[in-house]
Amino acid sequence: MNLEGSKVIIFGGTSGIGLATASLAAQAGANVVIVGRDPARLAGALAQLPRGTTGTNVDAGDPAAVAEFFRQSGAFDHLVLSISSGGGAGAFAKLDIQGLKKPIEGKLLAQLSAAQLSLGTLAANGSITFVTAASARAAFPGTVGLAAINGALNAAAATLALELKPRRVNVVSPGIVETPIWSRFPEEQRRNLLEREAHALPVGRVGQPGEVAQAIIMLMDNGFMTGAIIDCDGGARVK
């Protein structure tokens, strides 16, 4: 895949899937800009990425700051939105419905807002890729809140592909991926959780950030794909 000379902006590019996407995009020849709200994490990510990659501290939940970021960044070709605030999981009978406001704002609204604010500088033949989750299209107990949030982004993609044409709008929907988000669990619990999920998948293992990044890069590179949802989930929807 060849992104030589293109400019790629990745929100959530300081960790996990976003960081892996930044690395692959840079290797494919892109001029990469990563965006994140944590200064320490941003510095750590830039230290791992190829020379020439740049980064900016922006809170995706602050529309004024995002608008100013795009104004200063200027014209670019591809936008990747790997933004999430966490939260939203739990059995429905006990789910804090009001508590869903934070993940709705931190993922659904943040991704849609960033996409909208990018339109003044996103190339006419550019692309937007949303990163959602397999909970939107597969039945996992305890993920009703997550399914609603990610499902809304999935549902928006086709309409956006029509409204924003000839720009392309796509979605990558990852399953269980071994990212730093799992580090909030004690090591033994983390290992047991991932092993349990691995046994339930047709591929027999959880995913790696680079595998999801490959799907994102493909959508940037392939000018004939729009309105698509790519399931990169180890077979979660067919198990």
C-alpha positions as CSV (number, residue, x, y, z in Angstrom):
1,M,0.0,0.0,0.0
2,N,1.3,3.4,-1.0
3,L,0.4,6.7,0.8
4,E,3.5,8.5,-0.5
5,G,3.1,12.3,-0.2
6,S,-0.3,12.2,1.5
7,K,-1.0,13.9,4.8
8,V,-2.8,11.7,7.4
9,I,-4.3,13.0,10.7
10,I,-5.1,10.4,13.4
11,F,-7.1,11.3,16.4
12,G,-6.3,8.8,19.2
13,G,-3.0,8.2,17.5
14,T,-1.0,8.0,20.7
15,S,-1.9,4.5,21.8
16,G,-3.2,1.1,20.6
17,I,-4.9,1.0,17.2
18,G,-4.3,4.6,16.5
19,L,-0.6,4.4,17.2
20,A,-0.3,1.2,15.1
21,T,-2.1,3.0,12.3
22,A,0.3,6.0,12.5
23,S,3.3,3.6,12.3
24,L,2.0,1.8,9.2
25,A,0.9,5.1,7.5
26,A,4.4,6.5,8.0
27,Q,6.0,3.4,6.6
28,A,3.7,3.7,3.6
29,G,5.1,7.2,2.9
30,A,2.5,9.4,4.5
31,N,3.1,12.6,6.4
32,V,1.5,11.6,9.7
33,V,0.1,13.9,12.4
34,I,-1.1,12.2,15.6
35,V,-3.5,13.9,18.0
36,G,-4.2,13.1,21.7
37,R,-5.1,14.8,24.9
38,D,-2.4,13.3,27.2
39,P,1.0,15.2,26.7
40,A,3.0,12.3,28.2
41,R,1.4,9.7,26.0
42,L,1.9,11.9,23.0
43,A,5.6,12.3,23.7
44,G,5.9,8.5,24.2
45,A,4.2,7.8,21.0
46,L,6.3,10.2,19.0
47,A,9.4,8.6,20.4
48,Q,8.3,5.2,18.9
49,L,7.2,6.6,15.5
50,P,9.4,7.2,12.4
51,R,11.2,10.5,12.2
52,G,9.0,13.2,10.6
53,T,5.9,12.2,12.4
54,T,4.4,15.1,14.3
55,G,1.8,15.4,17.1
56,T,-0.5,17.8,18.8
57,N,-2.3,17.8,22.2
58,V,-6.0,18.4,21.6
59,D,-9.0,17.2,23.6
60,A,-11.4,15.8,21.0
61,G,-14.2,16.7,23.3
62,D,-13.5,20.4,22.9
63,P,-14.9,21.5,19.5
64,A,-13.3,24.9,19.7
65,A,-9.9,23.3,20.2
66,V,-10.5,20.8,17.4
67,A,-11.6,23.6,15.0
68,E,-8.4,25.5,15.8
69,F,-6.3,22.4,15.3
70,F,-7.7,21.9,11.8
71,R,-7.2,25.6,11.0
72,Q,-3.6,25.5,11.9
73,S,-2.9,22.1,10.3
74,G,-4.1,23.2,6.9
75,A,-5.0,20.9,4.0
76,F,-4.7,17.2,4.4
77,D,-5.8,13.9,2.8
78,H,-7.0,11.3,5.3
79,L,-8.6,11.5,8.7
80,V,-8.7,8.5,11.1
81,L,-10.9,8.7,14.2
82,S,-9.8,6.3,16.9
83,I,-11.4,8.3,19.8
84,S,-13.0,6.8,22.9
85,S,-13.5,7.8,26.5
86,G,-14.2,4.3,27.8
87,G,-17.2,3.3,29.8
88,G,-20.6,2.0,28.7
89,A,-20.3,-1.7,29.5
90,G,-22.4,-3.6,31.9
91,A,-25.5,-5.9,32.1
92,F,-28.5,-4.0,30.9
93,A,-30.7,-4.6,34.0
94,K,-28.2,-2.7,36.1
95,L,-26.7,-0.4,33.5
96,D,-26.5,3.3,34.5
97,I,-28.3,4.7,31.5
98,Q,-27.5,8.3,32.5
99,G,-23.9,7.2,32.8
100,L,-23.9,6.6,29.1
101,K,-23.7,10.3,28.5
102,K,-19.9,10.3,29.0
103,P,-19.0,7.5,26.5
104,I,-21.6,9.0,24.0
105,E,-19.9,12.4,24.2
106,G,-16.4,10.8,24.3
107,K,-16.8,8.6,21.3
108,L,-20.0,9.1,19.2
109,L,-20.2,12.9,19.5
110,A,-16.4,13.4,19.5
111,Q,-15.9,11.4,16.3
112,L,-18.8,13.0,14.5
113,S,-17.7,16.5,15.6
114,A,-14.1,16.0,14.5
115,A,-15.3,14.7,11.1
116,Q,-17.5,17.7,10.7
117,L,-14.8,20.2,11.7
118,S,-12.3,18.6,9.3
119,L,-14.4,19.4,6.2
120,G,-12.9,22.8,5.6
121,T,-9.4,21.4,5.1
122,L,-10.0,17.7,4.1
123,A,-9.1,17.1,0.4
124,A,-12.0,16.7,-2.0
125,N,-10.7,13.2,-2.8
126,G,-9.8,12.4,0.8
127,S,-11.2,10.0,3.3
128,I,-12.6,9.7,6.8
129,T,-12.3,6.4,8.7
130,F,-14.2,5.8,11.9
131,V,-13.0,3.2,14.3
132,T,-16.0,1.6,16.1
133,A,-16.2,-1.9,17.7
134,A,-17.6,-5.4,17.1
135,S,-20.2,-4.8,19.8
136,A,-22.2,-2.9,17.2
137,R,-22.8,-6.0,15.0
138,A,-22.4,-9.0,17.3
139,A,-24.3,-10.0,20.4
140,F,-22.1,-9.8,23.5
141,P,-23.8,-9.9,26.9
142,G,-23.0,-6.8,28.8
143,T,-22.4,-4.5,25.8
144,V,-25.8,-2.9,25.2
145,G,-24.4,0.6,25.8
146,L,-21.4,-0.1,23.7
147,A,-23.5,-1.5,20.9
148,A,-25.7,1.6,20.9
149,I,-22.8,4.0,20.6
150,N,-20.8,2.1,18.1
151,G,-23.8,1.1,16.1
152,A,-24.8,4.7,15.7
153,L,-21.4,5.5,14.1
154,N,-21.7,2.4,11.8
155,A,-25.2,3.6,10.8
156,A,-23.9,7.1,10.0
157,A,-21.2,6.0,7.6
158,A,-23.3,5.2,4.5
159,T,-25.2,8.5,4.7
160,L,-22.0,10.4,5.2
161,A,-20.5,8.7,2.2
162,L,-23.3,10.1,0.1
163,E,-23.4,13.6,1.7
164,L,-19.7,14.1,1.5
165,K,-18.9,12.6,-1.9
166,P,-16.5,12.4,-3.6
167,R,-14.8,12.2,-0.2
168,R,-14.9,8.6,1.1
169,V,-16.3,7.6,4.5
170,N,-15.7,4.1,5.9
171,V,-15.6,2.2,9.2
172,V,-13.3,-0.3,10.7
173,S,-15.0,-2.4,13.4
174,P,-12.4,-4.2,15.6
175,G,-13.2,-7.0,18.0
176,I,-11.1,-7.9,21.1
177,V,-7.7,-6.4,20.5
178,E,-4.8,-6.5,22.9
179,T,-4.3,-2.8,23.5
180,P,-3.2,-0.8,26.6
181,I,-6.9,-0.5,27.6
182,W,-6.6,-3.9,29.2
183,S,-3.8,-2.7,31.5
184,R,-6.3,-1.3,33.9
185,F,-6.9,-4.9,35.1
186,P,-4.4,-6.8,37.3
187,E,-2.1,-8.9,35.2
188,E,-3.6,-12.3,36.1
189,Q,-7.1,-11.0,35.5
190,R,-6.1,-9.4,32.2
191,R,-4.5,-12.6,31.0
192,N,-7.5,-14.7,32.0
193,L,-9.9,-12.3,30.3
194,L,-8.0,-12.3,27.0
195,E,-7.6,-16.1,27.1
196,R,-11.3,-16.5,27.6
197,E,-12.1,-14.2,24.7
198,A,-9.5,-16.0,22.5
199,H,-11.1,-19.4,23.1
200,A,-14.5,-18.0,22.0
201,L,-13.2,-16.8,18.6
202,P,-13.0,-18.8,15.4
203,V,-9.4,-17.7,14.9
204,G,-8.5,-18.9,18.4
205,R,-6.8,-15.7,19.6
206,V,-7.4,-12.0,20.2
207,G,-6.2,-9.4,17.7
208,Q,-3.2,-7.1,17.7
209,P,-3.4,-3.4,17.0
210,G,-1.3,-3.7,13.8
211,E,-3.9,-6.1,12.3
212,V,-6.7,-3.5,12.7
213,A,-4.3,-0.8,11.4
214,Q,-3.8,-2.8,8.2
215,A,-7.5,-2.6,7.5
216,I,-7.5,1.2,8.2
217,I,-4.6,1.8,5.8
218,M,-6.3,-0.3,3.1
219,L,-9.4,1.9,3.3
220,M,-7.2,5.0,3.0
221,D,-5.4,3.6,0.0
222,N,-8.3,2.1,-1.9
223,G,-10.1,4.9,-3.7
224,F,-13.0,2.6,-4.7
225,M,-14.2,1.9,-1.2
226,T,-16.8,4.1,0.6
227,G,-19.7,3.5,2.9
228,A,-18.1,0.2,3.9
229,I,-17.8,-1.4,7.3
230,I,-14.8,-3.7,7.7
231,D,-15.1,-6.2,10.5
232,C,-11.7,-7.0,11.9
233,D,-12.9,-9.1,14.7
234,G,-11.5,-12.6,14.6
235,G,-14.8,-14.0,13.5
236,A,-16.8,-12.6,16.4
237,R,-19.9,-12.2,14.2
238,V,-19.9,-15.8,13.0
239,K,-19.0,-17.7,16.2
